[in-house]
Amino acid sequence: MKGHSERVPNKNLKDFHGKPLFHTIVEVLLKSKFIDKVVINTDSKQIKKEALKFFGESVFIIDRPKSIQGDFVSMNNIIDYDIQMLNSYTHFLQTHSTNPLLKTETIDKAIEEYFKVIENNTYDSLFSVTRFQTRFYWKTGEPVNHNPNELIRTQDLPIMYEDNSNFYIFSRDSFNANKKKRIGERPFLFEMDKIEATDIDEPEDFIIAEKLYINE
């Protein structure tokens, strides 16, 4: 969790239905029957103070070193640092505070699915996706997934999946074996509901997510 954010200032600490935004995802994670510790990697003293004040020993804070701070640092580099700091753990679920509609039931279902699919070594990781069946175009105007001369029904188009950035599940071994990437060479795509997968990137996303959260 960064203290600084460009498009939504102080996003992680911004009030979300009466509490800082990051509280929502921490609460959801702590309700999981499979998660025994929530690790927060942050460069913010205020986030660290708030997290320890409200969640105490349920969270473990990793102070982000300056070498991996900033807006252009790959999340894989941050995960690599965290894994080195967490020697006693084998499997990891990484998520963001910008997914406040994510449910504990979804997380538990994904964890169960992860351990099922890696059992026979068919898959090496899992990440959440959102399904789309619509007409996509490149910036040049060239169609991505359809033939404009045919215009078949959208429900008959090939299904495409968006990495919705809600969560990634992987092991220490798969991360290291795949050149230190959270998504391995054989990932399982875990499909999620579009509304639940809402991700806050822009100011309007914050407004929409809060209204959806209140009306759940």
C-alpha positions in Angstrom: 0.0 0.0 0.0 1.6 3.2 -1.2 1.1 6.4 0.8 1.1 8.4 -2.5 -1.3 7.9 -5.3 -1.5 10.0 -8.5 -5.1 9.8 -9.7 -6.9 9.5 -6.3 -4.8 11.5 -3.7 -4.1 9.5 -0.5 -6.3 6.7 -1.9 -5.5 4.1 0.6 -6.3 6.4 3.6 -9.3 8.1 1.9 -12.6 7.7 3.8 -14.6 4.9 2.4 -18.0 4.5 4.0 -16.7 5.8 7.3 -13.2 4.3 7.5 -10.0 4.4 5.5 -10.2 2.4 2.3 -7.6 -0.1 3.1 -9.5 -1.3 6.2 -12.1 -3.0 4.0 -9.8 -5.4 2.3 -7.9 -6.2 5.5 -11.3 -7.1 7.2 -12.3 -9.3 4.3 -9.0 -11.2 4.4 -9.0 -11.7 8.1 -12.4 -13.4 7.8 -11.0 -16.1 5.5 -10.8 -19.6 7.0 -7.5 -20.1 5.2 -5.6 -16.9 6.0 -3.7 -16.7 9.3 -1.8 -13.5 8.7 -2.2 -10.4 6.6 1.0 -8.8 5.5 1.0 -5.1 4.5 3.9 -3.8 2.6 3.9 0.0 2.8 6.1 3.1 2.4 3.7 5.1 4.6 4.2 5.7 8.3 0.5 6.7 8.6 -0.8 3.5 7.0 1.5 1.5 9.3 0.3 3.4 12.3 -3.4 3.0 11.3 -3.0 -0.7 10.5 -1.4 -1.5 13.8 -3.9 0.6 15.7 -7.0 -1.1 14.3 -5.7 -4.6 13.5 -2.9 -5.2 16.0 -1.2 -8.6 15.8 -3.5 -9.7 13.0 -1.3 -7.8 10.5 2.4 -7.9 9.9 4.0 -4.7 8.5 6.8 -4.7 6.0 8.5 -1.3 5.6 9.1 -0.8 1.9 12.7 0.1 1.3 13.5 3.1 -0.9 14.9 0.8 -3.6 11.4 -0.4 -4.4 9.4 2.7 -3.7 7.8 4.9 -6.4 5.1 4.8 -9.1 7.1 2.8 -11.7 8.3 -0.1 -9.6 7.1 -3.5 -10.7 4.8 -5.3 -8.2 6.8 -8.4 -8.9 9.8 -6.7 -7.4 7.8 -5.8 -4.3 6.5 -9.4 -4.0 10.1 -10.7 -4.3 11.1 -8.6 -1.4 8.2 -9.7 0.7 8.8 -13.4 0.0 12.4 -13.0 1.2 11.1 -11.5 4.4 8.6 -14.3 4.9 10.8 -17.4 5.0 8.3 -19.6 6.8 5.6 -19.3 4.2 5.1 -21.4 1.1 1.9 -20.1 -0.6 0.8 -16.5 -1.0 -2.3 -14.6 -2.0 -1.6 -11.0 -3.1 -4.4 -8.4 -3.4 -4.9 -4.7 -3.3 -6.8 -2.3 -1.1 -8.4 -0.9 -4.2 -10.8 -3.8 -4.5 -13.3 -3.1 -1.7 -16.1 -5.2 -3.1 -14.1 -8.4 -3.0 -15.8 -10.9 -0.8 -14.3 -13.4 1.7 -16.4 -16.2 0.1 -14.7 -15.5 -3.2 -11.3 -15.6 -1.7 -11.9 -18.9 0.1 -13.3 -20.4 -3.1 -10.3 -19.3 -5.1 -7.9 -20.7 -2.5 -9.7 -24.0 -2.5 -9.5 -24.0 -6.3 -5.9 -23.1 -6.3 -4.9 -26.1 -4.2 -7.0 -28.4 -6.3 -5.6 -27.3 -9.6 -1.9 -27.4 -8.6 -2.2 -30.8 -7.1 -1.5 -32.7 -10.4 0.9 -29.9 -11.6 -1.4 -28.9 -14.5 -1.4 -25.3 -13.2 1.2 -23.4 -11.2 -0.7 -20.3 -10.1 -4.1 -18.7 -10.2 -5.3 -15.2 -10.8 -8.7 -13.4 -10.9 -10.3 -12.4 -14.3 -13.4 -10.8 -15.7 -15.1 -12.3 -18.7 -15.9 -10.2 -21.8 -17.7 -11.0 -25.0 -17.7 -7.8 -26.9 -16.0 -6.2 -29.9 -12.5 -5.0 -29.2 -10.4 -2.7 -31.4 -6.7 -1.7 -31.3 -6.0 2.0 -31.2 -5.4 1.9 -34.9 -9.0 0.8 -35.5 -8.0 -2.7 -36.4 -10.4 -5.3 -34.8 -8.9 -7.5 -32.1 -11.4 -10.4 -31.8 -13.9 -10.2 -34.6 -14.5 -9.7 -38.3 -16.3 -6.4 -39.0 -17.6 -7.8 -42.2 -19.6 -10.5 -40.4 -20.9 -8.7 -37.3 -22.0 -11.9 -35.5 -23.8 -11.6 -32.2 -21.6 -10.5 -29.4 -22.6 -13.6 -27.4 -21.1 -15.7 -30.1 -17.8 -13.9 -30.1 -14.7 -15.6 -28.6 -14.6 -15.1 -24.8 -11.8 -12.8 -23.7 -10.6 -12.3 -20.1 -9.3 -9.2 -18.3 -6.8 -9.5 -15.5 -8.9 -7.6 -13.0 -6.1 -7.1 -10.5 -8.2 -8.5 -7.6 -6.0 -11.3 -6.4 -3.1 -13.6 -7.4 -2.3 -16.9 -5.7 1.1 -18.5 -6.2 3.8 -20.4 -4.3 7.3 -19.4 -3.5 8.5 -22.1 -5.9 6.3 -21.0 -8.8 7.3 -17.4 -8.3 11.0 -18.2 -8.5 10.7 -20.8 -11.3 8.9 -18.2 -13.5 11.5 -15.5 -13.4 10.0 -14.0 -10.3 6.5 -13.4 -11.6 3.2 -13.8 -9.6 1.5 -15.2 -12.7 3.2 -18.4 -13.7 3.6 -20.1 -17.1 0.5 -22.3 -16.4 -2.0 -20.0 -14.6 -5.6 -21.0 -13.8 -8.0 -18.1 -14.7 -10.5 -17.7 -11.9 -13.6 -15.9 -13.2 -15.3 -13.3 -11.0 -18.4 -11.2 -11.1 -17.8 -7.9 -12.8 -19.3 -5.8 -10.0 -17.4 -7.6 -7.3 -14.2 -7.1 -9.3 -14.6 -3.3 -9.3 -11.1 -1.8 -9.1 -10.5 1.8 -8.0 -8.1 3.6 -10.4 -9.9 6.9 -11.1 -11.9 9.3 -8.8 -15.2 8.2 -10.4 -14.3 4.6 -9.6 -14.1 5.5 -5.9 -17.6 7.1 -6.0 -19.1 4.1 -7.8 -17.4 1.5 -5.5 -18.6 3.3 -2.4 -22.2 3.4 -3.6 -22.1 -0.3 -4.6 -20.6 -1.2 -1.2 -23.3 0.7 0.7 -26.1 -0.9 -1.4 -24.8 -4.5 -1.1 
